[in-house]
């Protein structure tokens, strides 16, 4: 078992969680062993770190190349210009100690690390004397402490690791640096691809009140359309968006604040610097409106009351940087005391915040200006540097050295091909898993004729609202604009509020108003799906009237007349989509691969796949947005209506009546259509909102059925300026309610753990890879930051052969089942209880049926579904690859090359 890690620049965290006491003890023992007593064999170093090896390990005459999982991962990380910029910024702002180097390793620097150096680093740093332990939950603490002591602490003598990070010496004058990156192939303006920011060194993060103050100050300076830097930098359209690093960061011993722009023309770089300095002066002179300060304090109150499923992990991550530098983690968590002290400071010193801006920004000499520009030969130069490094290492090798490398390659290949013995690991048994699904009671009601699902939950004084609105009447030519509509409609202003006033009121009274496109596959039929948009918001119970008033304005009188505001939002959204590909390439590849396999997959690609990325790029390039401004009201007329809406409220029992009353007022305030709109697609399948009530009610879920849809094979290649690949392959199988769906879920997990991880990561050198089966009925294979492309597709095929041949044990099946149950039994936040029923119509009864099918999955069932759905000749599949130029694929007529 490999522990999950969360790495920062100066610490590594190994988090895990479970709701089962026995499982917690098992996991704790495994993690303590893995962290403090790892084998760290040379084979492990060669596989996970780096190695010189024959390109074909079984052919001693094949050329020597660099291989290694982390080496390839960091090559992938360094193809992301945003991440690389953030990394370089930190290295330059703190040049005198550990933050001056890349903690994950620059690819070519990794090649200088030796096995002995790794072991020595572990012995010094991964020692209980240098460790901190954090637990959260309702299990008895005494048992945790006893187990930690017996399994780890008692087996070491205390040492002084000398890992304290010193303060960065202050500069005597500001500094400026320039760097280059690869061009953005999806930039809507190729002549505006420069980035510039100014970063300021701030105070010690162990000063908890100063951390609170500067974090809040940062939000006032850069968050939302009312912030001074948004007004000064974003709205003049000098750039496409803030720089990838923006705002306050306390991830290092001393905090920092950064502000700047990306998507800037080279001629405007000096202008950006002047604007930043002038904006600091303006803040010192004018301060902040009182309402904006209250809005930020309200946001903190919401964050404190909101209960997420990862609350314990969030706490651990929140305190880790401060605690790591011997700060007081308990004091850091006393946020209410910090709020009270902050209010006292404001009351006693009216210029409190302006003085902080003057101290940390205007008069701060330790500030760095970093600019970045594209270089069309960037990856070519990187490849040449790697080749030079390779030749340098190869040149000093003797014949015996090369023979040793070949033999070590065979040794590693042999070790990778051996099944791992996991019998020594403590584990749950399938019989330990609860056989029943815990019930989630909901009540169905109506508000102004609109169906409402109420779910009473301990929401800590917050009320959560959702509304699903159908797309069934929307003309097909408007569909591609739905994601843009969802993104901008809550940010354009409405009624008597311009967009600044609207944004301020949202921050003062709610946790935000959001709209997202939804494509929900049917649980019974792969060619049936629901399409709509989901409205989401939350607020304190006292602010319910204000929250619904904001929604009423958006429904009845949104502003569609501000061309410049739309241009700003459109440009930012297009930039964000483009920037997201390097970190989510596997998701984009799978989404594209699914496009030709089901109607839902086709719409998903249009809404959130590479198709949407390209579409947003095209419209961002348009000089005249008049046509788009005309389309938005047409979309609104079809989508924002009570005729096709259903709602859900999650709140504490005592707050449900008040929420119901305000929801009723909101629904009645919505302007009714003058005439009924007809669905664009003829085949409408109606399903009851309450699965226990027969169909026939006026208010049902209305799904689109496309019985004539013909799934087809399609292979798509997206050529991008990356040094690694992202591979996705999807196979059409069966819907959620089908008895074979459970077997396919177990198969995906077992394939990942017992075959694909070994072949794609350990042997292939990719950072990640696996298989998954979800409610869409599509079985997906994927790889992430992969040095291979066609070889990985071959691995997918061999995985199917492995499963068809039944080359797995009952223990393998049980481990896969435990992983599947861990996912479906993961905690659900009070705010999200009942949402699966509300959105997908999947009742507790259907979940129970699926659970029983999971328990019943057998060896025979797994081989049968492998052959029936995944075997060649039995499957309809789609393939997509995102990656660098590939001559073989380009010449293959079976591929569509983008």
C-alpha positions in Angstrom: 0.0 0.0 0.0 1.3 3.4 -1.0 0.2 6.2 1.4 -1.5 9.2 -0.1 0.7 12.3 0.3 0.2 16.0 0.3 3.4 17.8 -0.2 4.3 21.4 0.5 7.6 23.2 0.0 8.8 22.4 3.5 6.7 19.4 4.8 4.9 16.3 3.6 1.6 15.2 5.0 0.2 11.7 4.9 -3.6 12.0 5.4 -6.1 9.2 5.6 -9.7 8.9 6.8 -12.3 6.3 7.5 -15.6 5.9 9.4 -14.7 2.4 10.6 -12.7 2.1 13.9 -11.0 -1.2 12.8 -10.1 0.3 9.5 -8.6 3.3 11.2 -6.3 1.2 13.3 -5.3 -0.8 10.2 -4.6 2.3 8.2 -2.7 3.9 11.0 -0.4 0.9 11.4 0.2 0.8 7.6 1.0 4.5 7.4 3.3 4.5 10.4 5.2 1.6 8.9 5.4 3.1 5.4 6.5 6.6 6.6 9.0 5.6 9.3 10.2 2.1 8.1 10.0 2.1 4.3 12.2 -0.4 2.4 13.6 2.2 0.1 15.2 -0.5 -2.1 17.3 0.6 -5.0 14.7 -1.0 -7.3 12.1 1.4 -5.7 14.3 4.4 -6.3 14.9 3.4 -9.9 11.2 2.9 -10.6 9.7 5.8 -8.7 12.6 8.3 -9.0 14.7 8.0 -12.1 16.9 5.6 -13.9 19.0 5.1 -17.1 17.5 2.2 -19.0 17.3 0.7 -22.4 14.3 2.1 -24.3 13.3 -1.6 -24.7 14.4 -3.2 -21.4 14.7 -6.6 -23.1 16.9 -5.3 -26.0 20.5 -4.3 -24.9 21.0 -2.6 -28.3 18.1 -0.2 -27.9 19.2 3.3 -26.9 19.5 4.4 -23.3 16.8 6.8 -22.1 15.7 8.4 -18.9 12.8 6.8 -17.1 11.0 7.2 -13.8 7.6 8.0 -12.4 8.5 11.2 -10.6 10.8 12.3 -13.4 7.9 12.1 -15.9 5.5 13.7 -13.4 7.7 16.7 -13.0 8.2 17.0 -16.8 4.4 17.1 -16.9 4.2 19.7 -14.1 6.7 21.9 -15.9 4.6 21.9 -19.1 2.0 23.9 -17.1 3.0 27.5 -17.5 0.9 28.6 -14.6 2.5 26.1 -12.2 5.9 26.8 -13.4 5.4 30.6 -13.0 4.2 30.1 -9.4 7.2 27.8 -8.6 9.7 30.3 -10.1 8.1 33.2 -8.2 8.6 31.4 -4.9 12.2 30.4 -5.7 13.1 34.0 -6.5 11.2 35.7 -3.6 12.9 33.5 -1.0 16.4 33.0 -2.6 18.5 32.3 0.5 17.2 28.9 1.8 15.0 25.9 1.1 12.3 27.8 -0.9 14.9 28.7 -3.5 14.7 25.1 -4.9 11.9 23.1 -6.4 10.7 20.7 -3.7 9.2 18.3 -6.2 12.4 18.4 -8.2 13.2 20.1 -11.5 13.3 17.3 -14.1 17.0 17.7 -15.0 18.0 18.2 -11.3 16.2 14.9 -10.4 18.8 13.2 -12.6 21.5 14.1 -10.1 19.8 12.5 -7.1 21.4 9.3 -5.9 19.8 6.4 -4.0 22.2 7.0 -1.0 21.2 10.7 -0.9 17.5 9.7 -0.7 18.1 7.3 2.1 20.1 9.8 4.1 17.4 12.5 3.6 14.7 10.1 4.8 16.8 9.1 7.9 17.1 12.7 9.0 13.8 14.2 8.0 11.3 11.3 8.3 12.0 10.8 12.0 9.5 11.1 14.9 11.6 13.9 16.3 10.7 15.9 13.1 7.0 14.7 13.0 3.7 16.0 14.1 0.5 13.9 14.5 -3.0 15.2 14.0 -6.3 13.2 14.5 -9.9 14.4 14.2 -13.1 12.5 14.9 -15.1 10.7 17.5 -12.8 7.7 18.1 -11.0 7.7 21.5 -7.7 9.6 21.4 -6.0 7.3 24.0 -6.0 4.4 21.5 -4.4 6.5 18.8 -1.7 7.7 21.1 -1.0 4.2 22.4 -0.7 2.8 18.8 1.5 5.7 17.6 3.8 5.1 20.6 4.0 1.4 20.2 4.3 1.3 16.4 6.7 4.2 16.0 7.8 6.5 18.8 9.2 3.8 21.1 11.4 2.4 18.4 13.5 5.6 18.0 15.9 7.8 20.1 15.2 11.5 20.0 17.5 13.5 17.6 17.8 17.1 16.7 16.9 17.2 13.0 17.8 20.9 12.5 15.0 21.4 10.0 14.0 24.9 11.2 13.6 27.3 8.3 15.3 30.7 9.0 13.7 34.0 8.1 14.5 35.3 4.7 16.9 38.3 4.9 15.2 41.5 3.6 16.5 43.0 0.4 18.0 46.5 0.2 16.1 47.2 -3.1 13.3 45.6 -5.2 14.3 42.9 -7.8 13.1 42.1 -11.3 13.4 38.8 -13.3 12.1 37.5 -16.6 11.4 33.9 -17.6 10.0 32.1 -20.7 7.3 29.5 -21.2 5.6 27.5 -24.0 3.1 29.4 -26.1 -0.6 28.8 -25.3 -2.1 27.0 -28.2 -5.6 28.0 -27.1 -4.9 31.7 -26.4 -7.5 33.8 -28.2 -4.9 36.4 -29.0 -1.4 35.0 -29.8 0.1 38.5 -29.3 -1.1 38.7 -25.7 0.5 35.9 -23.9 2.8 37.7 -21.4 2.4 37.6 -17.6 3.6 40.1 -15.0 3.1 40.3 -11.3 4.6 41.9 -8.3 5.1 39.8 -5.1 5.7 41.2 -1.6 7.4 39.4 1.3 5.2 39.7 4.4 5.4 38.7 8.0 6.0 35.4 10.0 3.1 33.0 9.6 3.3 32.1 13.3 1.8 35.5 14.2 -1.8 34.3 14.0 -3.6 37.7 14.2 -1.4 39.2 11.6 -2.1 36.2 9.4 -5.9 36.7 9.9 -5.6 40.5 9.2 -3.5 40.1 6.0 -5.6 37.3 4.7 -8.7 39.5 5.0 -6.9 42.5 3.7 -5.9 40.5 0.6 -9.5 39.6 -0.1 -10.5 43.2 0.1 -7.7 44.1 -2.4 -8.3 41.4 -5.1 -11.6 39.5 -4.5 -14.6 40.4 -6.7 -15.5 43.3 -9.0 -15.6 45.8 -6.1 -11.9 45.2 -5.2 -9.5 48.0 -6.2 -7.2 45.7 -8.1 -10.0 44.1 -10.1 -11.2 47.6 -11.1 -7.7 48.7 -12.0 -6.3 45.6 -13.7 -9.2 43.5 -15.0 -11.8 45.9 -16.2 -9.5 48.0 -18.4 -8.9 44.7 -20.3 -5.1 45.1 -20.4 -4.9 41.3 -19.7 -7.2 38.3 -19.7 -7.2 37.5 -16.0 -5.2 37.9 -12.8 -1.9 36.1 -12.8 -1.9 32.5 -11.8 -0.6 33.5 -8.4 -2.7 36.2 -6.8 -3.5 37.2 -3.3 -2.2 36.1 0.1 -0.2 32.9 0.7 0.9 31.5 4.0 2.4 28.3 2.7 6.0 29.4 3.6 7.7 30.5 6.8 7.0 34.1 5.8 3.8 34.9 4.0 3.6 36.7 0.6 1.1 38.7 -1.4 1.1 38.7 -5.2 -0.9 40.6 -7.8 -0.5 40.8 -11.5 -2.0 40.0 -14.9 -1.8 37.2 -17.5 -2.7 37.6 -21.2 -0.9 40.9 -21.5 0.7 42.4 -24.7 4.4 43.0 -24.3 4.0 46.7 -24.9 1.7 46.9 -21.8 4.0 45.3 -19.2 5.3 48.6 -17.9 1.8 49.9 -17.7 0.8 46.9 -15.5 3.6 47.8 -13.1 2.5 51.4 -12.9 -1.1 50.5 -12.3 -0.2 48.1 -9.4 1.9 50.8 -7.7 -0.8 53.5 -8.3 -3.5 51.2 -6.9 -1.5 50.7 -3.7 -1.3 54.4 -3.3 -5.0 54.8 -3.9 -5.8 52.2 -1.2 -3.5 54.0 1.3 -5.3 57.2 0.5 -8.9 56.0 0.4 -9.2 52.8 2.4 -12.1 50.4 2.0 -15.9 50.8 2.2 -17.3 49.5 5.5 -19.8 47.3 3.7 -17.0 45.5 1.9 -15.3 44.8 5.2 -18.5 43.5 6.7 -19.0 41.3 3.6 -15.6 39.7 4.2 -16.4 39.1 7.8 -19.7 37.5 6.8 -17.9 35.2 4.4 -15.7 34.0 7.3 -18.9 33.4 9.4 -20.3 31.3 6.6 -17.1 29.3 6.2 -17.0 28.6 10.0 -20.6 27.3 9.9 -20.4 25.2 6.7 -19.8 21.5 7.4 -17.9 19.7 4.7 -17.1 16.0 4.6 -13.4 16.9 4.6 -13.6 19.1 7.6 -10.9 17.2 9.6 -8.5 17.3 6.6 -9.2 21.0 6.0 -8.3 21.7 9.6 -5.1 19.7 9.3 -4.1 21.5 6.1 -5.0 24.9 7.7 -2.8 24.5 10.7 0.1 22.6 9.1 2.2 25.5 7.8 2.0 27.4 11.1 2.5 24.3 13.3 5.4 23.2 11.1 7.3 26.4 12.1 6.4 25.9 15.8 3.4 28.3 15.8 0.4 27.7 18.0 -2.2 25.6 16.1 -4.9 26.1 18.7 -4.6 29.8 18.6 -4.8 29.7 14.8 -8.2 27.9 15.1 -9.7 30.5 17.5 -11.1 32.5 14.6 -13.9 34.1 16.6 -11.3 35.7 18.9 -9.4 37.0 15.8 -12.6 38.5 14.4 -13.3 40.3 17.8 -9.8 41.6 17.9 -10.0 42.8 14.3 -13.2 44.7 15.0 -11.5 46.3 18.1 -8.6 47.4 15.9 -10.9 48.9 13.4 -12.8 50.7 16.1 -9.8 52.1 17.9 -7.7 52.8 14.8 -9.8 54.1 11.8 -6.7 53.8 9.5 -5.8 50.3 10.7 -6.0 48.6 7.3 -4.5 51.6 5.4 -1.5 51.5 7.7 -1.1 47.8 7.0 -1.1 48.5 3.2 1.4 51.3 3.7 3.7 49.0 5.8 3.5 45.8 3.7 3.1 47.2 0.2 3.9 50.8 -0.3 7.0 50.9 1.9 8.1 47.3 1.4 11.4 47.1 -0.4 11.4 43.3 -0.5 9.2 43.0 -3.6 9.8 41.0 -6.7 8.6 41.8 -10.2 8.5 38.7 -12.4 7.5 38.7 -16.1 7.0 35.7 -18.4 6.8 35.6 -22.2 6.2 32.8 -24.6 9.0 31.2 -26.6 8.0 29.1 -29.6 11.1 27.0 -29.2 10.6 26.4 -25.4 9.9 22.7 -25.5 12.5 22.2 -28.2 15.1 23.8 -25.9 14.0 21.7 -23.0 14.3 18.5 -25.1 17.8 19.6 -26.2 18.8 20.2 -22.6 17.5 16.7 -21.6 19.3 15.1 -24.6 22.6 16.9 -23.6 22.2 15.6 -20.0 21.6 12.1 -21.4 24.6 12.2 -23.6 26.7 13.6 -20.7 25.8 10.6 -18.6 26.1 8.0 -21.4 29.5 9.3 -22.5 31.2 8.2 -19.2 29.7 4.7 -19.2 32.0 1.8 -19.9 30.8 -1.4 -21.6 30.5 -3.0 -18.1 28.4 0.0 -17.0 26.0 -0.5 -19.9 25.8 -4.2 -19.2 25.0 -3.5 -15.6 22.2 -1.0 -16.7 20.7 -3.7 -19.0 20.8 -6.3 -16.2 19.3 -3.9 -13.7 16.6 -3.1 -16.2 15.8 -6.8 -16.5 15.8 -7.1 -12.8 13.4 -4.2 -12.4 11.1 -5.6 -15.1 11.1 -9.0 -13.4 10.2 -7.4 -10.0 7.5 -5.3 -11.6 6.0 -8.5 -13.2 5.7 -10.3 -9.9 2.4 -10.1 -8.0 2.7 -8.1 -4.7 2.1 -10.1 -1.5 -0.4 -8.0 0.4 -1.2 -10.7 2.9 0.9 -9.0 5.5 -1.3 -5.9 5.4 -4.1 -5.6 8.0 -7.4 -5.1 6.2 -11.1 -5.1 6.7 -13.1 -8.1 5.5 -16.1 -7.7 3.2 -18.2 -9.1 6.0 -17.2 -6.0 8.1 -19.1 -3.8 5.7 -22.6 -2.8 6.7 -25.1 -4.6 4.4 -27.7 -1.8 4.4 -27.7 1.7 3.0 -28.5 4.2 5.7 -31.8 5.9 4.9 -32.0 9.6 4.1 -35.5 10.8 4.9 -36.9 13.5 2.6 -40.3 15.1 2.4 -42.0 16.2 -0.8 -44.0 19.4 -1.0 -44.8 22.3 -3.3 -44.2 26.0 -3.4 -46.2 28.1 -5.7 -46.9 24.9 -7.8 -43.3 24.0 -8.0 -42.3 20.6 -6.5 -39.9 20.9 -3.5 -37.8 18.2 -1.8 -37.1 19.1 1.9 -34.3 17.3 3.8 -34.0 18.1 7.5 -30.4 18.1 8.5 -28.1 19.6 11.2 -26.8 22.4 9.0 -25.5 24.6 11.8 -27.8 27.6 11.0 -27.3 27.6 7.3 -30.0 27.0 4.7 -29.1 25.3 1.4 -31.1 25.9 -1.7 -31.0 24.2 -5.1 -33.2 24.4 -8.2 -33.1 22.3 -11.3 -34.4 23.9 -14.5 -34.9 22.0 -17.7 -33.2 22.7 -21.1 -35.8 20.7 -23.0 -37.3 23.7 -24.9 -34.0 25.3 -25.7 -33.2 25.4 -29.5 -30.2 23.4 -30.5 -28.3 26.4 -31.9 -28.2 27.9 -28.4 -27.0 24.8 -26.5 -23.2 25.6 -26.9 -23.8 28.9 -25.1 -25.3 27.3 -22.0 -22.0 27.1 -20.0 -21.3 30.7 -20.8 -24.8 31.7 -19.8 -24.5 29.8 -16.5 -21.1 31.5 -15.8 -22.2 35.1 -16.4 -25.8 35.3 -15.5 -25.1 35.8 -11.8 -22.4 38.4 -12.5 -24.1 40.9 -14.8 -26.3 42.7 -12.4 -30.1 42.5 -12.1 -33.1 44.7 -11.4 -32.0 47.9 -9.6 -28.5 46.4 -8.9 -25.6 46.9 -11.2 -23.0 44.1 -11.2 -20.9 45.7 -8.4 -23.9 46.2 -6.1 -25.1 42.6 -6.9 -21.7 41.1 -6.0 -21.5 43.1 -2.7 -25.0 42.0 -1.7 -24.2 38.4 -2.5 -21.2 38.6 -0.2 -23.1 40.4 2.6 -26.1 38.0 2.6 -25.2 34.6 1.0 -22.4 32.1 0.5 -22.6 32.8 -3.2 -25.1 32.2 -6.0 -24.0 29.6 -8.7 -25.4 28.1 -11.8 -23.9 25.0 -13.6 -25.0 23.0 -16.6 -26.2 19.5 -15.8 -26.3 16.3 -18.0 -27.7 13.4 -15.9 -27.7 9.9 -17.4 -30.8 7.8 -16.8 -30.3 4.9 -14.3 -32.3 2.5 -16.7 -31.3 3.4 -20.3 -28.0 4.6 -21.8 -29.9 6.5 -24.5 -32.0 8.5 -22.1 -30.8 11.5 -20.0 -31.9 14.7 -18.3 -30.5 18.1 -19.3 -30.8 21.2 -17.3 -29.1 23.8 -15.2 -28.6 23.6 -11.4 -29.0 26.7 -9.2 -27.1 26.5 -5.9 -26.9 28.9 -3.0 -26.7 29.0 0.8 -27.3 31.6 3.5 -27.8 32.1 7.2 -31.4 31.6 8.2 -31.8 35.3 8.9 -30.8 36.2 5.3 -33.3 34.0 3.5 -35.4 36.9 2.2 -32.3 38.6 0.8 -31.0 35.4 -0.9 -34.3 34.7 -2.7 -34.6 38.4 -3.6 -31.3 38.1 -5.4 -32.6 35.0 -7.3 -35.8 36.8 -8.1 -33.8 39.6 -9.8 -31.8 37.2 -11.8 -35.0 35.4 -13.0 -37.0 38.5 -13.8 -34.7 41.2 -14.8 -31.1 40.2 -15.5 -28.9 42.8 -17.2 -27.9 41.9 -20.8 -26.9 45.4 -22.0 -23.3 45.7 -20.8 -21.0 44.7 -23.7 -17.8 45.6 -21.8 -18.8 43.6 -18.7 -19.6 40.5 -20.9 -16.2 40.9 -22.6 -14.4 40.9 -19.3 -16.2 37.8 -18.0 -15.9 35.9 -21.4 -12.1 36.6 -21.6 -11.5 35.4 -18.0 -13.6 32.2 -18.6 -11.8 31.4 -21.8 -8.4 31.8 -20.1 -9.4 29.7 -17.2 -10.5 26.8 -19.5 -7.3 27.0 -21.4 -5.2 27.0 -18.2 -7.0 24.0 -16.8 -6.0 21.4 -19.5 -2.5 20.4 -18.1 -3.9 19.5 -14.7 -7.1 17.8 -16.0 -6.0 16.3 -19.3 -7.1 12.8 -18.4 -10.6 14.1 -17.6 -10.8 16.0 -21.0 -9.5 12.8 -22.8 -12.2 10.6 -21.2 -14.9 13.2 -21.9 -14.0 13.3 -25.5 -13.7 9.5 -25.8 -17.3 9.2 -24.4 -18.7 11.6 -27.0 -19.7 9.1 -29.6 -21.0 6.5 -27.2 -24.2 8.0 -25.8 -26.4 11.0 -26.2 -25.4 12.2 -22.7 -21.7 11.8 -23.6 -22.2 13.9 -26.7 -23.8 16.7 -24.6 -21.1 16.5 -21.9 -18.4 17.0 -24.5 -20.3 20.1 -25.8 -20.7 21.5 -22.3 -17.4 20.7 -20.5 -15.0 19.0 -22.9 -12.4 20.1 -25.4 -15.3 21.1 -27.7 -16.3 23.8 -25.2 -12.7 25.0 -24.7 -12.4 25.5 -28.5 -15.9 27.1 -28.7 -15.0 29.6 -25.9 -11.7 30.4 -27.7 -13.6 31.2 -30.9 -16.2 33.6 -29.3 -13.5 35.3 -27.1 -11.8 36.2 -30.4 -14.9 38.0 -31.7 -14.5 41.7 -31.8 -18.3 42.3 -31.6 -20.3 40.6 -28.9 -23.7 42.0 -29.9 -24.8 38.6 -31.3 -24.0 36.9 -28.0 -25.7 39.6 -26.0 -28.9 38.9 -28.1 -28.6 35.2 -27.5 -28.5 35.4 -23.7 -32.1 36.7 -23.2 -33.3 34.0 -25.5 -31.6 31.3 -23.4 -32.9 32.9 -20.2 -36.5 32.8 -21.5 -36.2 29.0 -22.0 -34.3 28.2 -18.8 -35.3 30.5 -15.9 -38.9 29.6 -15.5 -41.1 28.0 -12.8 -42.7 25.8 -15.5 -39.7 23.5 -15.7 -38.2 23.9 -12.3 -38.0 21.7 -9.2 -36.4 22.8 -5.9 -34.6 21.3 -2.9 -34.1 22.7 0.6 -31.7 21.3 3.2 -32.0 22.9 6.6 -32.3 22.3 10.3 -35.9 21.2 11.2 -36.6 24.6 13.0 -35.5 26.5 9.8 -37.6 24.5 7.3 -40.9 26.4 7.7 -39.2 29.8 7.3 -37.3 28.5 4.2 -40.5 27.1 2.8 -42.3 30.4 3.2 -39.5 32.4 1.5 -39.3 29.9 -1.3 -43.0 30.2 -1.9 -42.6 34.0 -2.2 -39.7 33.6 -4.6 -41.6 31.2 -6.9 -44.7 33.4 -7.0 -42.4 36.4 -7.8 -41.2 34.7 -11.0 -42.7 36.3 -14.1 -44.8 33.6 -15.9 -44.5 32.8 -19.6 -47.2 34.2 -21.9 -47.3 30.9 -23.8 -46.1 27.4 -23.2 -42.8 26.4 -24.9 -42.7 23.0 -26.7 -39.8 20.6 -26.2 -37.3 20.5 -29.0 -36.9 16.7 -28.9 -40.0 14.7 -29.3 -39.2 11.7 -27.2 -39.8 12.7 -23.6 -39.7 10.1 -20.9 -41.4 11.2 -17.6 -40.2 9.8 -14.3 -41.7 10.6 -10.9 -39.7 13.0 -8.6 -40.7 10.7 -5.7 -39.8 7.1 -6.8 -42.5 5.9 -4.3 -45.2 7.8 -6.2 -46.4 6.4 -9.6 -45.9 8.4 -12.8 -48.9 10.5 -13.7 -48.3 13.5 -11.5 -48.1 16.9 -13.3 -44.6 17.5 -12.0 -42.2 14.7 -13.1 -38.6 14.6 -14.2 -38.7 15.0 -18.0 -35.9 13.1 -19.7 -34.8 13.1 -23.3 -34.9 9.7 -25.0 -33.0 9.1 -28.2 -33.9 5.5 -29.2 -32.3 5.9 -32.6 -28.9 7.0 -31.3 -26.2 4.9 -32.9 -23.0 4.7 -30.9 -19.9 4.5 -33.0 -16.1 4.1 -32.8 -14.1 7.3 -32.8 -10.5 8.1 -32.2 -9.5 11.7 -31.6 -6.0 13.2 -31.1 -5.5 16.7 -29.8 -2.0 17.9 -30.5 -0.8 20.2 -27.7 2.6 21.6 -26.7 3.1 19.2 -23.8 6.0 16.8 -23.2 3.6 14.1 -21.9 0.3 12.4 -22.9 -3.2 12.1 -21.4 -5.0 9.0 -22.7 -8.6 8.2 -22.4 -10.7 5.2 -23.7 -14.4 4.6 -23.0 -16.5 1.6 -23.6 -20.3 1.6 -23.7 -21.7 -1.0 -21.2 -24.9 -0.9 -19.1 -26.9 1.6 -17.0 -26.8 1.9 -13.2 -29.8 -0.3 -12.5 -28.6 -3.2 -14.6 -27.3 -6.2 -12.6 -24.0 -6.2 -14.4 -23.2 -2.6 -13.4 -22.0 -3.6 -10.0 -19.6 -6.2 -11.5 -18.2 -3.6 -13.8 -17.6 -1.2 -10.8 -15.6 -3.9 -9.0 -13.8 -4.9 -12.2 -12.7 -1.3 -12.7 -11.3 -1.0 -9.2 -9.6 -4.4 -9.4 -8.1 -3.7 -12.9 -6.7 -0.4 -11.5 -5.0 -1.9 -8.4 -3.9 -5.3 -9.8 -3.0 -4.6 -13.4 -3.1 -1.0 -14.7 -1.2 0.6 -11.8 1.7 -1.9 -12.4 1.7 -1.6 -16.2 1.0 2.2 -16.6 2.8 3.7 -13.6 5.5 1.1 -12.5 6.5 -0.1 -15.9 5.3 2.7 -18.2 6.4 5.6 -16.0 3.1 7.6 -16.1 2.2 9.5 -13.0 -1.2 7.9 -12.9 -3.6 5.6 -14.7 -6.5 3.3 -14.1 -10.1 2.4 -14.9 -13.5 3.7 -13.6 -17.1 2.9 -14.0 -19.7 5.5 -13.2 -23.5 6.1 -13.4 -23.2 7.0 -17.1 -22.8 3.3 -18.0 -19.4 4.0 -19.6 -16.4 2.0 -18.6 -13.3 4.3 -18.8 -9.6 3.7 -19.0 -7.2 6.6 -18.5 -3.6 7.7 -18.0 -2.2 10.9 -16.6 1.1 12.6 -17.5 2.1 9.6 -19.5 5.4 9.3 -21.5 3.5 6.8 -23.7 0.5 6.9 -26.0 -0.2 4.0 -28.3 1.6 1.7 -25.8 -0.9 2.7 -23.1 -3.8 1.8 -25.4 -2.2 -1.6 -25.8 -2.0 -1.9 -22.0 -5.8 -1.2 -21.8 -6.3 -4.1 -24.3 -4.1 -6.4 -22.2 -6.0 -5.4 -19.1 -9.2 -6.8 -20.6 -7.4 -10.0 -21.7 -6.1 -10.4 -18.1 -9.6 -10.0 -16.7 -11.2 -12.3 -19.3 -8.7 -15.0 -18.4 -9.6 -14.7 -14.7 -6.0 -14.1 -13.6 -7.0 -12.8 -10.2 -7.8 -14.2 -6.8 -10.7 -14.0 -4.4 -8.5 -11.7 -2.2 -8.1 -9.4 -5.2 -11.9 -9.3 -5.6 -12.5 -8.6 -1.9 -9.9 -5.8 -1.9 -11.7 -4.2 -4.9 -15.1 -4.5 -3.2 -13.7 -2.8 -0.1 -12.4 0.1 -2.3 -15.8 0.4 -4.0 -17.6 0.4 -0.7 -15.2 3.0 0.7 -16.2 5.3 -2.1 -20.0 4.8 -2.0 -20.0 4.9 1.8 -17.9 8.1 2.0 -19.5 10.7 4.3 -22.1 13.0 2.9 -22.3 16.6 4.2 -25.6 17.7 5.7 -25.8 20.2 2.8 -25.7 17.4 0.2 -28.0 14.8 1.8 -30.7 13.7 -0.5 -29.1 15.2 -3.6 -28.6 11.9 -5.5 -32.4 11.4 -5.2 -33.1 15.0 -6.2 -30.9 15.1 -9.2 -30.7 11.6 -10.5 -33.9 10.0 -9.1 -31.8 7.3 -7.4 -33.7 6.3 -4.3 -32.4 4.6 -1.2 -34.1 1.4 -2.4 -32.2 1.5 -5.7 -29.0 2.1 -3.8 -29.7 -0.9 -1.6 -30.3 -3.1 -4.7 -27.0 -1.9 -6.2 -25.3 -2.6 -2.8 -26.6 -6.1 -2.7 -25.4 -6.7 -6.2 -21.9 -5.5 -5.2 -21.8 -8.0 -2.4 -22.8 -10.8 -4.8 -20.1 -10.1 -7.4 -18.2 -13.3 -8.0 -15.1 -14.4 -9.9 -17.3 -15.8 -12.7 -19.3 -12.6 -13.0 -16.1 -10.6 -13.5 -14.8 -12.8 -16.3 -18.2 -12.8 -17.9 -18.7 -9.0 -17.9 -15.0 -8.6 -19.1 -15.8 -10.8 -22.2 -19.4 -9.5 -22.7 -18.7 -5.8 -22.6 -15.0 -5.1 -22.9 -13.8 -7.9 -25.2 -12.8 -7.1 -28.8 -15.9 -7.5 -31.0 -18.2 -7.1 -28.1 -17.6 -3.4 -27.3 -18.3 0.0 -28.8 -15.5 2.3 -27.7 -14.1 5.8 -28.1 -10.5 6.9 -27.7 -8.9 10.3 -27.2 -5.3 11.4 -26.6 -4.0 14.8 -25.7 -0.3 15.3 -26.2 2.7 16.4 -28.3 3.1 15.9 -32.0 2.9 12.2 -32.9 3.8 11.4 -36.5 2.4 7.8 -36.3 -1.0 9.0 -35.3 -1.0 11.9 -37.8 -0.4 9.4 -40.7 -3.0 7.0 -39.5 -6.3 7.7 -41.3 -8.4 6.1 -38.5 -7.6 9.1 -36.2 -9.2 12.5 -36.2 -6.4 14.9 -35.5 -7.3 18.3 -34.0 
